[in-house]
Amino acid sequence: MRAAGAFSASIGDVARPLADPQFRQLWLATMAWNFARWMEMTVTSWVALELTGSAWLVAVVGICRSAFLPVAGPITGALSDRFDRVRLIKVAQWGNVFVIGAVAAALVAGYGAYWQIVVASLWLGASWGIDWPSRRALIADMVGPERVLQAIVLDNVTQNVSRIAGPLLGGVLLAAWGGGGAFVGLALAFLLASLSMIPVASSAPSRVQIASNMWRDMAAGIQYARRDAVVWAVLAITILMNMLLFPYINLLSVFAEQVLHVGPVGLGQMGAINGVGAAIGLFVLSPMRSGRMQARAFAVGSCLACVALTLFGFSSVFAISLALLFVSGLGTSAFGTMQSTLILSRTDTVMRGRMMGMLAFCIGSAPLGSLIVGVMIEWLGPQSAVAIVCSLCGVLVCAMSVQAGLFGARAPGPAPAPDPL
């Protein structure tokens, strides 16, 4: 009974930010957005494989999806400290509807081509670079630093529910209606995400002066991050994870078709079980309040994901692969939740957009990793390529975590607030 009561109290505490109507609407809109994103990854990779038959060209789609992040992230992060964050999000959302709708129309009409998938992936990457820094900074604006962990956990709930439902629906639509029908469903999902943002009110003006120099603002953000050892370590590990670990997501269609031979429905199940693991991981993370516990969870979760995906690379049995994807979901849940929590909770209000922009820049290292993995697949095959890069990622992440003291040493305090601009 005590355990049940403690669990209920924990759930109630996590859900407290939902009492704010604006945060609740943003949360629902984010769920729709994440659903569309995870569905898109499944559908796009499968259609690219159908059009080309090449694992390398499927990897190229993943490269294109992240190609603009190193440029878009820092710039839009700085812009979100200057301009209305809600309007930036809405612009990005409606762009998604237009681009995915155009590809859906071409596929249904029988004029679908691989280059259209590439162009759509390039836009979706740029759109994510606009949307995500603004959305994460907006969350912290709404709830304040004392509720950042609860808000990020709730935000990750939307992502992990979407990681289950999006790939499953994408796989079902691909099996039932083919690439064209699946893209029509994807366009409708992005439309729902755009409509869900309409009730969210414009954000308050930033304290950063519009007349200030944006490039100087970006440089100030880098200097601010370097003064905080934990923030700097989180950014470095984010580069490693996105360069070496996360390229596997774009290759699940290759594993489903060429290694495990389970078809599009099996592909949807692979994406979904990873989301189940990530969703369960959130219940373990939600009670963690201290910076020390959060830093340790970030490091342990990152290493766990690396180990699980290294073993996944060696697996040729569908049930074992599903189990390993479940475990990797637990690890990536800790990585993703504490990644933003550690940075936002240690960052002054006027720097949040820039810190999220820097985080997007680090996530933008994924194209280089996808390129490396794609070349390795041509030489070694998908299993060896994934196993090698994920094991290398695990070694480097562990070393970086030890050096920064994330496993056990008391985390240093947040960086001091920047001088007024």
N, C-alpha and C positions, 0 to 999 in steps of 0.2 A: 504493500500500500504506500509506504514511504517513497519507494522508487517511482511508482505511478504518479504520486503527487509532485515529486521533484521534476519528473518529465513534463507534466502539465504546466508547472510553473515556468520551466525553461521555454516551452513553446509559447506561453503567454508573453514572456519577456521579449522573445525574438519578434513576435508579431506586433509589439507596441507601436512601432513607427507607422503601421497601417491605419492607426487612428487619425492620422493627418490625411484629409481628403485628397490633397494635391499629390502627396507621396503615393497614396493608394492608386490614383489614376496613372501616375508615372510607372508604378510597379506593374499594373495590368498592361500598359503599352509596351513595357520592356519584355513581358512574357510573350506577347504577340511577335515582337521583333526577334527575340531569340528563337522562337518556334520557326519563323521563316528562315533564319540563318542556318539552323541545323538541318532543316529540310533541304535547303539549297545545296549544302555540302554533299549530301547524299545524291541528290538528283543530278547535279552538275557533273560530278565525277563519273557517274554511271553513263550519262549521255555522251560525255567526252570519250569514254572507253568504247561505247557503241559506234561512235562516228569514226574513230581512228584505229581501234584495236591495239593501241600502244600504251604500255604502262608509263613510258617516258612522257608522252604527251598529256597523260592524266596528271603527272607530277607538275608539268608546266602550268596547268590550270591553277594548281595550288600556289605556284610561284606568282602568277598574275594576281591572285586574290590578295596577296600581301605586298605586292611590288611598290605601291604608293605609300605604305605606312611609314617608312623612314622619313619621307618628306612631309606627308600630310599630318602625321601625329604631332610633331613639335609645333608646326605652324598653327594648326587648328586648336591645339591646347592653349597656345598664347592668345588666339582669337577668342576662345571661350572665357578668358579672363578679362576681355575687353568688351565683348558684345553679348547680346541675349543668347544664352545657351539653348533655350527652348526653340528659338527660331532656327538656329544652326541644325538642331536635330530634325526639325520638320523638313527643311530643305533636303537633307540627306535621304530621309524616308521617301519622299515623293519621287526623288530621282531613282530609287530602287524600283518603284512601281513601274515607271516608264521603261527602264532598261529591261527588266525581266519580262514585262508585257510584250515588248518588241521581239524578244527571242522566242517567247511562247507562240506568238503569231507566225513567225517564220517556220518554226517546227511543225505547227499544225497545218500550214499551207504546203508543206513539203519542200521548203527551201532552207531548212536548217543546215548549218555548217559549223565546223569546228571553230572557225575564226570568230563566230558570234559568241560562242562560249568564252573564248579568250577575252573579248571586249567586255562582256558582262562581268567577268571575274575581275578585270582591271577596275571597272567602275565600283563594284561591290567593295573592293579593298579600299578605294579612295573614300567611299561613303562611310565605311566603318571607321576610318581615320578621322572623319568629321564628327561622327555620331558619338563614338564611345568615350573619348575624353570629356566631351561636354556632358554626356549622360551621367558618368561616374562623379564628376565634380558637382553636378546638380543634385545628386543624391545626398552628398555631404552638406551642401547648402541647406537642404530641406530639413535634415534631422539633427545637424550639429555633431561635433566630434564625439560627444559622449554616447551617441547612438550609431556610430559608423559601423561597428561590427554587426549589430542586428540588421541594419539596412543592407549591408553587403551580403549577409547570409540570406536575407529575403530576396535580394537581387539574384543570387546564385541559385535559389530555389527555382526561380523562373527559368534560368538557363538549364538547370538539370532536368526539370520536367520537360522542357523543350528538347533536350538531348535524347529523351526517351520517345516522346511523341513525334517529333519532327522526322527522324530517320525511319521510324515505323511507317508513318503515313507516306513518306517519300517512296519507300520500297514497295508499298501496296499500290500506289499510283503507277509506278513504273511497270509493275507486273501486270496491272489491269489495263492501262491505257497507253503505255509506252512513254517515250520522252516528251512528246508534245503535250499529252494530257497531264503529265507530271509538272511540266512548266506552267501550264495554265493554273493548276492548283497552287504552285509557288507564287505566281503573280497575285492571286487572290490573298494568299497569306501576307505578302508585303503590303497589299492594299489595306488589310485589316490592321496591320501595325501602324500605318500612316493615319488611318481614321482614329485609332485609339489615342494618338498624341494630340488631337485637336482640343480636347477639354483641358489640357495642361496649360496653366497660365504662364505668361512670359515671366522669366526670372528677373530678380532685382538687378539693377545695374551693378557691375563690378566696381570695386574700389580702385582698380587700376585706371589711371588716367588715359583716356582715348588718345590724347596728344602725345603720349610717350612713344618711344621707338620700339617696334615689335621685336627687332633683332636684339636690342639690348634687353628686352624682357626675356627672350629665350635664353640669352647668356646668363642672366640673373638666375633663371631656373636651374641651369646646370650647376652653377656655383652653390646654390642652395642645397641641391641634392648631394653634392660632394661633402658638405659639412655634416651630414648625417650618415654614419657608418651603416646603419640598418637599411636605410633607403637605398644607399649606393649598392649594397650587397643584393637587395631584392631586384634592382634593375639589372645587375650583372647576371644573376641566375635566370632572370626572365629571358635574357638574350640566349643563354645556353639551352633552355627548355624549348624555346621557339625555333631555334636553329637546328637542334639535333633530335628533339623528342616529338614535337607536334606535327612534323611532316607526315607521320604515319596516318593521320586522319584522312588526308587526301588519297591515301593508298589503300584504304579499306576495300574499295571496289575491286582493286587488283587481287587482294587476298581472297575476297569472296568468290571471284570468278576463276582465278588461275591456281590458287593454292588450296582453298577449302571446298570449292565447287558447290556453293550453296545458293547462287543466284541472287536476284535483287531483294527478295524477302529476307534471305539470310543476311544480306548486307544491312538491311534495316534493323534486324535483330542485333547485329554487332554494334551498331551505333547506339541502340537503345540500352543495351546492357551496360555499356560504358556510362551512360547517363544515370542508370539505377545506382551504380556504385558511387557516383558523384553525389547523388541526392542523399543517400544514406550517410555519406561522410559529413554532410552539413549538420546532422544531429549531434555528431561527436564534437564538432567545432564550435557550435553556438554558445556553450558555457564559458569559453575561454575569454577572459577579460584582460588579463595582464599582457603587457607587451612581450614578456619573456615566453609565456606559453604560446602566444601567437607566432613568434619567431621560430620556436622549436617546431610547431605544427607545420609551418611553411617549409622548413628544411627537411623534416622527416617525410612529409607528403611528396615532395619533389623527388626524393631518392626512391621512395616506394614505387612511384609511377615509372621511373627509369628501369627498376628491376623487373617489374611486371611486363613491360613492353619489350624488354630484351628477351624474356622467355616467350612472349607472344611471337616474336620473330622466328623462333625455332619450331613453333607448333604447327602441325598439319592436321590436328584433330579439332573439329568444330567445337565440341563441348569444352575442351581445355582452353581453346582460344577465347571462348565466351567468358570463362572464369577469370582468365588473365585480364581481359578488358574490363571486367567488373572491378578487379583489384586496382587497375590503373586509374579507374574512375574515382576510387577512394582517394588515391594520391593526388590526382589533379584537382580534386575538390579542395583539398587543403592548400595546394599551391595557388589556385585561382582566388579563393576567398581571402586568404591572408595576404596575398600579394597587394591587393588594393587596400585592404584594411590597414596594414602596417603603414602604407604611404599616406593615406588620407588622414589617419588618426595622428600622424606626426607632422602634418603640414599645415601651415597657416592658411587662412581662408583665401588670401589674395594670390596664393601660389598653387592652389589646387588644380586649376586647369592646366598649368604648365607641367606639374608633376604627372598628371594623367597623360599629357602629350608626350612627355619623355617615356612613360611606360608604353604608350602606343609605338613610339620609335623603337623601343627594345623588342616589342612583339613583331615589329617589321623586319627583324632579322630572319624571319621564316623563309622568305624567298631564297636566300643564300643556302639555307639548309635543304629546302626542297630541291634546289639545283644539284647539290651534292648527292642527296639520296637518289635523285633521278639518274644521275650518271652511274652511281654504284649499282642501281638495279640493272642497267644495261650490261654491266660487267659480271655481277655476282648473283643476280636474281633478287626478288623482293624480300625473301626471308633473311638472307645473310645481310643485306643492306640495312634493314630495320634493326636487326640484332646488334650489328656493329655500332651504328650511330647512337642507339639508345644506351648501350653499355658505356660508350665513351661519355655520353651526357651524364650518366650516373656518377662516374668517377670525378668529373669536373665539378658537378654540383656539390658533391660531398666535400671535396677539397675546399671549395669556396665557402661553404657553410661552416666548416671547421675554422677557417681563417677569420671569418667575420664573427665567430662565437655564437652562431644562431642555435646550435644544439643545446647549449646549457648556460653559457655565460650571461650575466645580466645585461640586457640590451641597454645601450646608452639612451639618454633622453633625446627628445626631438630637437631638431636644429632650431636655432633662434630665429625669430621672425625677421624677414628682410627689412632693410631700411626703407622708409617711405619713398615712393617714386615721385 
